[in-house]
Amino acid sequence: MLCVVDYTPFDTILERPRYHDPMNETIKIERMGYGAAAVGRLASGKTVFVEGAAPGEVCEVHVVQDKPSFAIADLVRVQEESEHRALAHESTPGAPWAHLAYPAQLAAKRQNLVEALVRTGSVARADAETLVANCIPSKREWGYRNKIELAAFRDETGRFALGMHEAGSHQTVALQKAPLANRLIERAPKALTGALRYLQGADDLGIYRVGVRGSVRTKSVEVALWTPPSAFPRTAVAKTLCDAVWATSIVRIIAEPGKARRVKKIEALEGQGFWKEDLADISFSVSAPSFFQVNTAQAEKLVRLVLDGLALDEGDLVADLYCGVGTFSLPLFQTGAEVVAVELEGSSVRDLRRNAEFNGCDIDVIGDDVARVLPALGRLDAVVVDPPRAGLDKSVIGAIAEAHPMRIAYVSCDPQTFARDVARLAAREYRLVEATPVDLFPQTYHQETVGIFATEAAEARSHRFCT
């Protein structure tokens, strides 16, 4: 989910009156960390994290937390501005790196991956610098998201509102538009807030979360309303919301609020009950609870990196683990490979089967836990893994090694857990041969990485064919 980070405008920082404070220090910003903050060092040598600063800047900072191994400071004043600072920026929901020029964002994402491989993956720095490619940029630096998630709450006047959580707090800030979202859904927060206020009147419909997906390719727009079990004015809601955002699908997801949010039922209030997107010349239908990459154009680059890295022969047996709705499974099938797709989430499994049938892809779909299924698959020629942020469990890495694939394509959304798994795979004789960061999330510190691993036999085979 997007979050709100409230940055003081840069001009205001420059205009703040100077005053002496023993907790203030002047520091040089070294780099961006994997997070919202930039990284520098205090006079003591202790690492300090400062939000709103850019690499190369000399800043006056105010230490607000002094911990044993690091400190956190507020930015008081930029004394020497960096060339890496964006020429103009403003407080923007979900965009903690908006103050950085885009080339600086790309460089920082590559460097964060290098640092993770060195510090967590036990890769020699020279090797890490060689293995990690330049970060692949997004054509769109703004307006790229095909999905936004909005929290429902009551504002200071008691009125229903939609917004996003502030980073590091439980407060929710009302949102009028989402500049990171594509043009079809950028202004959906304001339109939906007004429509839902009208629908609710004095009553509470129980809506605690609203998801919006929009495709600039298919023009499909879906609104998903999350509510607990209760009476609900389905017809009135469907008509009003369709008019408000030109939605092609309105669904209600019945689930109790909370972190687990176990879905009890999904009701299609209007339309087919799913969102449609085209990716890599394949048509996908995606149900509201199912995961799909939020930057479609950049997701296509992930697919290409996976296919190129595996270099499959026709008839190769490939397991696509944590496969979701088939983002990689269906393009893998189109190479002529035999594909086994494994996914635990029920809605994704149903979407995957529908997508495979619609696109004429004869793949073997298994709706089960990867750790339980993998040992029964036998020997594999290649494996694709796209795990959650927590990365791969040791048991899964062991089972992959027992399947003896020649190559592994690892798609990761977290450099730290990726680097940890690089070390674990190396212990099972799978060597990282290339790692490519891909920027699916401009203006934020988040990134995707495609890592290609191979056995020595696979590398020897590759070199033999190249000579």
C-alpha positions, 0 to 999 in steps of 0.5 A: 500500500502507498503511504504518506510522507509529509516533507517540509517544502525545501524553500521552507527549510532554507528560510528557517531561522538559525539558532543554536541547539546542542543537538544540532550538527552539520553533516555531509550526506553520503548516500540514500539508504534502503528506506525514506532516509538519506545516510550521513555520519555525525561528528562521533562517526555514528551513522545518522538517518535524515529524511528529505536530504540528498547525497552530496549535501551539507546539512544542519540536522537535529538529532531526535533519536540517539541509539547505541549504533545509529541516530535519527535526525530531522533536517533543519537546513540545507547549507550546500545543495546537491546536484542530485536534488530535484529542481522542483518537488512538493509534499506528495503521498507515497513518494519519499524520494520525490526530492531526488532527481530521477538519475540519482534515484536509479543510482541509489537503487543500484547501490542499495543492491550492491551494498546488500550483496556485500553486507548480507550476501557475503559477496566481495565488493568487486564481484558485486559491482560487476554482477549488478547491472544498472537499474532499468528506468521507468519510462513514466516517473509519475503516473505509472501505478495501475493500482491504489489502496485507500483507507477509509476513516472519519476526518476531523469533522466526522465525515467519511474520507479516503486517504493513506496512512502516514509513514511511521504513524497510525494517522490517516491523511485525506487524499484528493488525488494520487500523482503516482497513479495513472491518468485513469485513476489519479483523481479517483480518491476525490471522486470516490470520497464524494460518492461514498459520502453521498451513499452513506448519508447518516448511515455507516456502510462499514467500508474500511478500505477501497482498492482501485485498479485501472489499465491505460491499455484495456481501459478497464477500471475496477473499484473494490470495497472492503467491508465486514459481513452486513446489509449492503445497498448493492444496486445503489452503490454499483450505479453511483460508483460507476458514474463517479469513476467510469468503472467497468467493474465494482466488487465488494470484498467481505472480510473482517478488518485487521492484518489478516483480512481473511476473505469470506466472500466476493460479490460482483456488484457490477460488471464481470467482477475482475480487472483486465490488463495486457502484459507481454502480449497476454491478456490477464483477468485479475480478481481484486484480492489477487496480486499483480505488479503495479507498473505494467510496462516495467513488469514486462521488463521483468518478464524479459529478463527472466526469459533471457536469463533462463535461455530455455530450450523447447520442452524444458520443464520449468517450475514457476513458484509463487506464480500468482496469476501467471505473470511469468507462467504464461510467457514461459509456456509461450517459449515452448517450455513445459510449465508447472505453476505453484500458488497457494492463494485461492483467488490467484489460483482461480485467476491463473486457471482462467488466464491460462485457458483464455490464452491457450496455455496448457500449463499444470496449475497446483494450488498448494504451498510451495514447500509441500509441493516442490519435493514431489516435482522431481528433477527440473530444468529451470525454476522461477521464484517470485516470493513475498518480501520475506524471501525463500525459506531454507526448506524451499532452497533445499528443495530447489537444490534437490530438483537440480535445475540448471538455472534459477530466476529469482524475482525479488522485491527486497534487496536484503532478503534477496542478498541473504538468499544469494548466500544460501543458494551459493552454499547449495552450489548455485552461483549468482551470475547477474542481478538487474534492479528494475525500477517499478516504483519511481519516487520511492525507495522500493525496487524489484531485482531479477537475479539469475543463478546457475550451476557450474555445469550450466555455466560451462554449457553456456560458454561452450555454446558461445565459443 
